[in-house]
């Protein structure tokens, strides 16, 4: 009887070049995520230091935080969830529900603000 000890194909059979490329990609992503996160935290600290009660540009800071968060999600999903190597059809099955999740968060936030405003008008609670 012959023993066949061949390993199955996949990540187990990366050659040295594929492994090196993958490590470089992960390191690049970690550096990008770190820089964006440090920038977000720095901007928030500086803004809060100079505007402790808020200010006119709070919407710009919030917009920057949203854009930076989406940017980080793109890199996390692409590198660590291996989505940048997938087919377009599979990507759509991931991103379309993700956009509905974002829509739901925005819709429920606006609905909550509306309820809070109505409660303040009624002054019941």
Biotite code that builds the C-alpha atoms (Angstrom):
import biotite.structure as struc

atoms = struc.array([
    struc.Atom([0.000, 0.000, 0.000], chain_id="A", res_id=1, res_name="UNK", atom_name="CA", element="C"),
    struc.Atom([1.347, 3.373, -0.966], chain_id="A", res_id=2, res_name="UNK", atom_name="CA", element="C"),
    struc.Atom([1.404, 6.262, 1.532], chain_id="A", res_id=3, res_name="UNK", atom_name="CA", element="C"),
    struc.Atom([0.445, 9.515, -0.112], chain_id="A", res_id=4, res_name="UNK", atom_name="CA", element="C"),
    struc.Atom([1.485, 12.373, 2.166], chain_id="A", res_id=5, res_name="UNK", atom_name="CA", element="C"),
    struc.Atom([0.705, 15.234, -0.170], chain_id="A", res_id=6, res_name="UNK", atom_name="CA", element="C"),
    struc.Atom([-0.702, 18.274, 1.545], chain_id="A", res_id=7, res_name="UNK", atom_name="CA", element="C"),
    struc.Atom([-3.958, 19.734, 0.227], chain_id="A", res_id=8, res_name="UNK", atom_name="CA", element="C"),
    struc.Atom([-3.718, 22.851, -1.901], chain_id="A", res_id=9, res_name="UNK", atom_name="CA", element="C"),
    struc.Atom([-4.455, 26.248, -0.404], chain_id="A", res_id=10, res_name="UNK", atom_name="CA", element="C"),
    struc.Atom([-2.706, 28.445, 2.119], chain_id="A", res_id=11, res_name="UNK", atom_name="CA", element="C"),
    struc.Atom([-0.694, 25.500, 3.375], chain_id="A", res_id=12, res_name="UNK", atom_name="CA", element="C"),
    struc.Atom([1.334, 25.432, 0.185], chain_id="A", res_id=13, res_name="UNK", atom_name="CA", element="C"),
    struc.Atom([2.406, 29.039, -0.095], chain_id="A", res_id=14, res_name="UNK", atom_name="CA", element="C"),
    struc.Atom([5.854, 29.412, -1.489], chain_id="A", res_id=15, res_name="UNK", atom_name="CA", element="C"),
    struc.Atom([8.335, 31.817, 0.074], chain_id="A", res_id=16, res_name="UNK", atom_name="CA", element="C"),
    struc.Atom([7.414, 34.636, -2.317], chain_id="A", res_id=17, res_name="UNK", atom_name="CA", element="C"),
    struc.Atom([3.654, 34.351, -1.625], chain_id="A", res_id=18, res_name="UNK", atom_name="CA", element="C"),
    struc.Atom([4.295, 34.261, 2.119], chain_id="A", res_id=19, res_name="UNK", atom_name="CA", element="C"),
    struc.Atom([6.585, 37.291, 1.913], chain_id="A", res_id=20, res_name="UNK", atom_name="CA", element="C"),
    struc.Atom([4.051, 39.225, -0.186], chain_id="A", res_id=21, res_name="UNK", atom_name="CA", element="C"),
    struc.Atom([1.290, 38.398, 2.288], chain_id="A", res_id=22, res_name="UNK", atom_name="CA", element="C"),
    struc.Atom([3.405, 39.559, 5.229], chain_id="A", res_id=23, res_name="UNK", atom_name="CA", element="C"),
    struc.Atom([4.217, 42.819, 3.438], chain_id="A", res_id=24, res_name="UNK", atom_name="CA", element="C"),
    struc.Atom([0.528, 43.369, 2.680], chain_id="A", res_id=25, res_name="UNK", atom_name="CA", element="C"),
    struc.Atom([-0.464, 42.804, 6.302], chain_id="A", res_id=26, res_name="UNK", atom_name="CA", element="C"),
    struc.Atom([2.320, 45.059, 7.591], chain_id="A", res_id=27, res_name="UNK", atom_name="CA", element="C"),
    struc.Atom([1.313, 47.790, 5.131], chain_id="A", res_id=28, res_name="UNK", atom_name="CA", element="C"),
    struc.Atom([-2.309, 47.524, 6.266], chain_id="A", res_id=29, res_name="UNK", atom_name="CA", element="C"),
    struc.Atom([-1.343, 47.672, 9.949], chain_id="A", res_id=30, res_name="UNK", atom_name="CA", element="C"),
    struc.Atom([0.740, 50.804, 9.346], chain_id="A", res_id=31, res_name="UNK", atom_name="CA", element="C"),
    struc.Atom([-2.074, 52.476, 7.369], chain_id="A", res_id=32, res_name="UNK", atom_name="CA", element="C"),
    struc.Atom([-4.654, 51.619, 10.041], chain_id="A", res_id=33, res_name="UNK", atom_name="CA", element="C"),
    struc.Atom([-2.333, 52.891, 12.772], chain_id="A", res_id=34, res_name="UNK", atom_name="CA", element="C"),
    struc.Atom([-1.691, 56.194, 11.013], chain_id="A", res_id=35, res_name="UNK", atom_name="CA", element="C"),
    struc.Atom([-5.391, 56.779, 10.345], chain_id="A", res_id=36, res_name="UNK", atom_name="CA", element="C"),
    struc.Atom([-6.339, 55.891, 13.941], chain_id="A", res_id=37, res_name="UNK", atom_name="CA", element="C"),
    struc.Atom([-3.632, 58.111, 15.434], chain_id="A", res_id=38, res_name="UNK", atom_name="CA", element="C"),
    struc.Atom([-4.789, 60.931, 13.148], chain_id="A", res_id=39, res_name="UNK", atom_name="CA", element="C"),
    struc.Atom([-8.413, 60.455, 14.267], chain_id="A", res_id=40, res_name="UNK", atom_name="CA", element="C"),
    struc.Atom([-7.476, 60.494, 17.942], chain_id="A", res_id=41, res_name="UNK", atom_name="CA", element="C"),
    struc.Atom([-5.158, 63.480, 17.482], chain_id="A", res_id=42, res_name="UNK", atom_name="CA", element="C"),
    struc.Atom([-7.803, 65.518, 15.692], chain_id="A", res_id=43, res_name="UNK", atom_name="CA", element="C"),
    struc.Atom([-10.399, 64.667, 18.350], chain_id="A", res_id=44, res_name="UNK", atom_name="CA", element="C"),
    struc.Atom([-8.050, 65.639, 21.200], chain_id="A", res_id=45, res_name="UNK", atom_name="CA", element="C"),
    struc.Atom([-6.989, 68.909, 19.544], chain_id="A", res_id=46, res_name="UNK", atom_name="CA", element="C"),
    struc.Atom([-10.586, 69.796, 18.671], chain_id="A", res_id=47, res_name="UNK", atom_name="CA", element="C"),
    struc.Atom([-11.814, 69.080, 22.204], chain_id="A", res_id=48, res_name="UNK", atom_name="CA", element="C"),
    struc.Atom([-8.932, 71.075, 23.665], chain_id="A", res_id=49, res_name="UNK", atom_name="CA", element="C"),
    struc.Atom([-9.705, 74.195, 21.618], chain_id="A", res_id=50, res_name="UNK", atom_name="CA", element="C"),
    struc.Atom([-13.516, 73.756, 21.574], chain_id="A", res_id=51, res_name="UNK", atom_name="CA", element="C"),
    struc.Atom([-14.543, 72.164, 24.886], chain_id="A", res_id=52, res_name="UNK", atom_name="CA", element="C"),
    struc.Atom([-18.213, 73.051, 24.387], chain_id="A", res_id=53, res_name="UNK", atom_name="CA", element="C"),
    struc.Atom([-18.368, 72.099, 20.724], chain_id="A", res_id=54, res_name="UNK", atom_name="CA", element="C"),
    struc.Atom([-18.343, 74.549, 17.913], chain_id="A", res_id=55, res_name="UNK", atom_name="CA", element="C"),
    struc.Atom([-19.226, 75.385, 14.369], chain_id="A", res_id=56, res_name="UNK", atom_name="CA", element="C"),
    struc.Atom([-16.999, 72.751, 12.792], chain_id="A", res_id=57, res_name="UNK", atom_name="CA", element="C"),
    struc.Atom([-18.220, 69.747, 14.763], chain_id="A", res_id=58, res_name="UNK", atom_name="CA", element="C"),
    struc.Atom([-19.946, 68.454, 11.609], chain_id="A", res_id=59, res_name="UNK", atom_name="CA", element="C"),
    struc.Atom([-16.596, 68.498, 9.761], chain_id="A", res_id=60, res_name="UNK", atom_name="CA", element="C"),
    struc.Atom([-14.930, 66.470, 12.516], chain_id="A", res_id=61, res_name="UNK", atom_name="CA", element="C"),
    struc.Atom([-17.820, 63.989, 12.475], chain_id="A", res_id=62, res_name="UNK", atom_name="CA", element="C"),
    struc.Atom([-17.625, 63.716, 8.686], chain_id="A", res_id=63, res_name="UNK", atom_name="CA", element="C"),
    struc.Atom([-13.880, 63.115, 8.861], chain_id="A", res_id=64, res_name="UNK", atom_name="CA", element="C"),
    struc.Atom([-14.392, 60.397, 11.490], chain_id="A", res_id=65, res_name="UNK", atom_name="CA", element="C"),
    struc.Atom([-16.997, 58.663, 9.316], chain_id="A", res_id=66, res_name="UNK", atom_name="CA", element="C"),
    struc.Atom([-14.790, 58.781, 6.217], chain_id="A", res_id=67, res_name="UNK", atom_name="CA", element="C"),
    struc.Atom([-11.764, 57.550, 8.178], chain_id="A", res_id=68, res_name="UNK", atom_name="CA", element="C"),
    struc.Atom([-13.816, 54.710, 9.659], chain_id="A", res_id=69, res_name="UNK", atom_name="CA", element="C"),
    struc.Atom([-15.054, 53.615, 6.231], chain_id="A", res_id=70, res_name="UNK", atom_name="CA", element="C"),
    struc.Atom([-11.468, 53.786, 4.960], chain_id="A", res_id=71, res_name="UNK", atom_name="CA", element="C"),
    struc.Atom([-10.338, 51.534, 7.824], chain_id="A", res_id=72, res_name="UNK", atom_name="CA", element="C"),
    struc.Atom([-13.200, 49.095, 7.207], chain_id="A", res_id=73, res_name="UNK", atom_name="CA", element="C"),
    struc.Atom([-12.121, 48.866, 3.563], chain_id="A", res_id=74, res_name="UNK", atom_name="CA", element="C"),
    struc.Atom([-8.580, 47.903, 4.535], chain_id="A", res_id=75, res_name="UNK", atom_name="CA", element="C"),
    struc.Atom([-9.642, 45.527, 7.309], chain_id="A", res_id=76, res_name="UNK", atom_name="CA", element="C"),
    struc.Atom([-12.126, 43.691, 5.110], chain_id="A", res_id=77, res_name="UNK", atom_name="CA", element="C"),
    struc.Atom([-9.755, 43.604, 2.159], chain_id="A", res_id=78, res_name="UNK", atom_name="CA", element="C"),
    struc.Atom([-6.682, 42.351, 3.993], chain_id="A", res_id=79, res_name="UNK", atom_name="CA", element="C"),
    struc.Atom([-7.763, 40.478, 7.092], chain_id="A", res_id=80, res_name="UNK", atom_name="CA", element="C"),
    struc.Atom([-11.005, 39.069, 5.706], chain_id="A", res_id=81, res_name="UNK", atom_name="CA", element="C"),
    struc.Atom([-9.272, 38.353, 2.358], chain_id="A", res_id=82, res_name="UNK", atom_name="CA", element="C"),
    struc.Atom([-12.026, 40.059, 0.351], chain_id="A", res_id=83, res_name="UNK", atom_name="CA", element="C"),
    struc.Atom([-9.760, 41.878, -2.082], chain_id="A", res_id=84, res_name="UNK", atom_name="CA", element="C"),
    struc.Atom([-8.985, 38.570, -3.777], chain_id="A", res_id=85, res_name="UNK", atom_name="CA", element="C"),
    struc.Atom([-12.628, 37.497, -4.176], chain_id="A", res_id=86, res_name="UNK", atom_name="CA", element="C"),
    struc.Atom([-14.933, 37.622, -7.177], chain_id="A", res_id=87, res_name="UNK", atom_name="CA", element="C"),
    struc.Atom([-17.236, 40.571, -7.813], chain_id="A", res_id=88, res_name="UNK", atom_name="CA", element="C"),
    struc.Atom([-20.365, 38.495, -7.129], chain_id="A", res_id=89, res_name="UNK", atom_name="CA", element="C"),
    struc.Atom([-19.154, 37.435, -3.710], chain_id="A", res_id=90, res_name="UNK", atom_name="CA", element="C"),
    struc.Atom([-18.106, 40.986, -2.862], chain_id="A", res_id=91, res_name="UNK", atom_name="CA", element="C"),
    struc.Atom([-21.629, 42.180, -3.653], chain_id="A", res_id=92, res_name="UNK", atom_name="CA", element="C"),
    struc.Atom([-23.097, 39.580, -1.273], chain_id="A", res_id=93, res_name="UNK", atom_name="CA", element="C"),
    struc.Atom([-20.958, 41.114, 1.469], chain_id="A", res_id=94, res_name="UNK", atom_name="CA", element="C"),
    struc.Atom([-21.189, 44.825, 0.672], chain_id="A", res_id=95, res_name="UNK", atom_name="CA", element="C"),
    struc.Atom([-24.889, 45.145, -0.182], chain_id="A", res_id=96, res_name="UNK", atom_name="CA", element="C"),
    struc.Atom([-26.033, 43.911, 3.259], chain_id="A", res_id=97, res_name="UNK", atom_name="CA", element="C"),
    struc.Atom([-23.293, 46.081, 4.775], chain_id="A", res_id=98, res_name="UNK", atom_name="CA", element="C"),
    struc.Atom([-24.784, 49.161, 3.108], chain_id="A", res_id=99, res_name="UNK", atom_name="CA", element="C"),
    struc.Atom([-28.210, 48.237, 4.506], chain_id="A", res_id=100, res_name="UNK", atom_name="CA", element="C"),
    struc.Atom([-26.630, 48.039, 7.951], chain_id="A", res_id=101, res_name="UNK", atom_name="CA", element="C"),
    struc.Atom([-25.185, 51.529, 7.526], chain_id="A", res_id=102, res_name="UNK", atom_name="CA", element="C"),
    struc.Atom([-28.565, 52.772, 6.307], chain_id="A", res_id=103, res_name="UNK", atom_name="CA", element="C"),
    struc.Atom([-30.261, 51.223, 9.372], chain_id="A", res_id=104, res_name="UNK", atom_name="CA", element="C"),
    struc.Atom([-27.820, 52.898, 11.757], chain_id="A", res_id=105, res_name="UNK", atom_name="CA", element="C"),
    struc.Atom([-28.435, 56.280, 10.138], chain_id="A", res_id=106, res_name="UNK", atom_name="CA", element="C"),
    struc.Atom([-32.227, 55.768, 10.021], chain_id="A", res_id=107, res_name="UNK", atom_name="CA", element="C"),
    struc.Atom([-32.490, 54.681, 13.665], chain_id="A", res_id=108, res_name="UNK", atom_name="CA", element="C"),
    struc.Atom([-30.261, 57.547, 14.786], chain_id="A", res_id=109, res_name="UNK", atom_name="CA", element="C"),
    struc.Atom([-32.441, 60.082, 12.987], chain_id="A", res_id=110, res_name="UNK", atom_name="CA", element="C"),
    struc.Atom([-35.589, 58.426, 14.335], chain_id="A", res_id=111, res_name="UNK", atom_name="CA", element="C"),
    struc.Atom([-34.184, 58.582, 17.867], chain_id="A", res_id=112, res_name="UNK", atom_name="CA", element="C"),
    struc.Atom([-33.368, 62.259, 17.442], chain_id="A", res_id=113, res_name="UNK", atom_name="CA", element="C"),
    struc.Atom([-36.904, 62.865, 16.209], chain_id="A", res_id=114, res_name="UNK", atom_name="CA", element="C"),
    struc.Atom([-38.387, 61.117, 19.249], chain_id="A", res_id=115, res_name="UNK", atom_name="CA", element="C"),
    struc.Atom([-36.110, 63.068, 21.586], chain_id="A", res_id=116, res_name="UNK", atom_name="CA", element="C"),
    struc.Atom([-37.184, 66.328, 19.948], chain_id="A", res_id=117, res_name="UNK", atom_name="CA", element="C"),
    struc.Atom([-40.897, 65.418, 20.217], chain_id="A", res_id=118, res_name="UNK", atom_name="CA", element="C"),
    struc.Atom([-40.437, 64.487, 23.888], chain_id="A", res_id=119, res_name="UNK", atom_name="CA", element="C"),
    struc.Atom([-38.785, 67.849, 24.563], chain_id="A", res_id=120, res_name="UNK", atom_name="CA", element="C"),
    struc.Atom([-41.689, 69.633, 22.848], chain_id="A", res_id=121, res_name="UNK", atom_name="CA", element="C"),
    struc.Atom([-44.274, 67.750, 24.876], chain_id="A", res_id=122, res_name="UNK", atom_name="CA", element="C"),
    struc.Atom([-42.213, 68.082, 28.058], chain_id="A", res_id=123, res_name="UNK", atom_name="CA", element="C"),
    struc.Atom([-43.946, 64.969, 29.412], chain_id="A", res_id=124, res_name="UNK", atom_name="CA", element="C"),
    struc.Atom([-40.988, 62.971, 30.635], chain_id="A", res_id=125, res_name="UNK", atom_name="CA", element="C"),
])
